[in-house]
Amino acid sequence: MRTAGKKKRSGRQRAPQRRPVLAARVPEEFHARIAASARTHRRNASEELMWLAERGYEWEEARGAIETWLAQVRRRFDNKLPVEQMLREWGFTKIPAIDSTVAEPGVDAPKWVISSADVTREKMAEMAAIRAIEKALKRS
């Protein structure tokens, strides 16, 4: 005997708003890299691809500013300006220290020296990047 009502669906309920699907065929090596990365970050493959794509778009947006800045640095190095003079022109302040540290523009020197006693990883990375740029520009 049949019931007159609608047939009840089994399984999970549909999401109120469905997201579009992108599908692509990829090489096995690429798929393996995505799967490994997803496991490492505890995401599924779709979430990992979305995360990587978002980082890629962020990089593309920042890339123009980075290339502009690098062009300025190269021009200044081409004019044989010392690094300290270049940083001074950009508004950085030289704070006398053992390693002749340079502070960011607008930083109060005494407060910076006290607060920089525990140098963060970010500051160390910035200093390393500046040194790497200096070395690369000297080679070219």
Phi and psi in degrees as a GROMACS rama.xvg file:
@    title "Ramachandran Plot"
@    xaxis  label "Phi"
@    yaxis  label "Psi"
@TYPE xy
-91.8585  147.708  ARG-2
-90.0312  151.618  THR-3
-80.2551  -20.2364  ALA-4
-77.9154  175.641  GLY-5
-69.9114  150.381  LYS-6
-72.7044  132.344  LYS-7
-79.3671  130.56  LYS-8
-81.2792  143.13  ARG-9
-101.121  165.562  SER-10
93.6949  -172.285  GLY-11
-76.8885  157.058  ARG-12
-76.2825  152.68  GLN-13
-68.8924  146.333  ARG-14
-67.1438  145.723  ALA-15
-59.6988  -35.2361  PRO-16
-132.116  117.198  GLN-17
-83.1523  140.576  ARG-18
-90.9183  148.993  ARG-19
-65.6481  155.603  PRO-20
-113.743  134.651  VAL-21
-111.152  135.213  LEU-22
-128.481  140.339  ALA-23
-149.665  146.645  ALA-24
-89.0091  131.494  ARG-25
-129.405  156.307  VAL-26
-63.6515  152.965  PRO-27
-59.1459  -37.8135  GLU-28
-62.299  -41.8488  GLU-29
-65.0436  -44.4931  PHE-30
-59.2518  -42.5683  HIS-31
-63.9942  -39.699  ALA-32
-63.8745  -44.1241  ARG-33
-64.0602  -44.4973  ILE-34
-62.5558  -43.1626  ALA-35
-65.2681  -43.1183  ALA-36
-63.9645  -40.5723  SER-37
-62.6198  -43.1171  ALA-38
-61.8068  -43.6912  ARG-39
-59.771  -41.6928  THR-40
-92.6604  4.23245  HIS-41
56.6396  48.1922  ARG-42
-127.986  165.082  ARG-43
-86.3463  173.281  ASN-44
-61.1304  -39.0144  ALA-45
-64.108  -45.1043  SER-46
-62.9284  -39.3423  GLU-47
-65.5511  -43.8582  GLU-48
-62.7221  -40.7872  LEU-49
-63.0787  -43.7222  MET-50
-62.6145  -45.7962  TRP-51
-64.9493  -39.369  LEU-52
-65.0867  -41.7977  ALA-53
-62.0636  -42.9898  GLU-54
-62.4931  -37.4891  ARG-55
-63.6802  -42.8362  GLY-56
-66.1982  -39.564  TYR-57
-61.3785  -42.4036  GLU-58
-62.3984  -44.2641  TRP-59
-60.5907  -39.4794  GLU-60
-65.8435  -39.626  GLU-61
-78.512  -22.7432  ALA-62
-58.5057  -40.1742  ARG-63
-60.3959  -45.2497  GLY-64
-64.9286  -39.773  ALA-65
-65.3101  -44.7193  ILE-66
-64.581  -37.1436  GLU-67
-62.9214  -45.874  THR-68
-62.5669  -44.4704  TRP-69
-62.8632  -37.195  LEU-70
-62.9554  -40.7367  ALA-71
-62.5859  -44.5362  GLN-72
-61.3659  -45.3344  VAL-73
-61.4681  -42.4146  ARG-74
-59.9484  -42.964  ARG-75
-67.3768  -38.0293  ARG-76
-69.1856  -34.9897  PHE-77
-62.3678  -33.1228  ASP-78
-83.5243  5.92149  ASN-79
60.6485  34.0578  LYS-80
-77.6456  135.301  LEU-81
-64.0481  149.794  PRO-82
-57.9273  -43.3247  VAL-83
-61.7307  -40.615  GLU-84
-65.5116  -41.7108  GLN-85
-60.3389  -46.0494  MET-86
-66.4105  -36.8805  LEU-87
-62.1713  -41.2387  ARG-88
-63.3381  -29.0689  GLU-89
-84.6414  0.030365  TRP-90
96.857  7.74747  GLY-91
-76.3843  153.186  PHE-92
-111.953  131.71  THR-93
-85.0197  125.923  LYS-94
-111.345  119.274  ILE-95
-58.9049  123.839  PRO-96
-153.723  174.324  ALA-97
-58.65  -42.9427  ILE-98
-99.1604  21.1678  ASP-99
42.5786  62.7063  SER-100
-70.0872  148.207  THR-101
-118.065  129.442  VAL-102
-93.8321  160.946  ALA-103
-66.0266  158.606  GLU-104
-58.9546  138.993  PRO-105
78.3032  9.10174  GLY-106
-89.7255  135.332  VAL-107
-74.7729  115.795  ASP-108
-55.5624  -51.8652  ALA-109
-60.188  -42.7229  PRO-110
-64.5661  -37.5953  LYS-111
-65.513  -42.2041  TRP-112
-61.7331  -43.2215  VAL-113
-67.1084  -46.6271  ILE-114
-74.2251  -18.2837  SER-115
-89.2879  6.0274  SER-116
-58.8451  -34.6209  ALA-117
-104.847  78.9327  ASP-118
-60.0949  126.64  VAL-119
-79.5617  162.662  THR-120
-61.0423  -35.1008  ARG-121
-63.0066  -44.5684  GLU-122
-63.4789  -41.0464  LYS-123
-63.4173  -39.2231  MET-124
-65.9959  -40.0287  ALA-125
-62.3774  -44.1631  GLU-126
-63.5221  -40.1954  MET-127
-64.6281  -38.7534  ALA-128
-64.9406  -42.0589  ALA-129
-62.5479  -43.8608  ILE-130
-62.9755  -40.9326  ARG-131
-64.0885  -40.3233  ALA-132
-65.303  -43.197  ILE-133
-59.3645  -46.4778  GLU-134
-63.7574  -43.0897  LYS-135
-64.3097  -40.9748  ALA-136
-70.5491  -31.6608  LEU-137
-68.3817  -33.9542  LYS-138
-71.0658  -31.9084  ARG-139
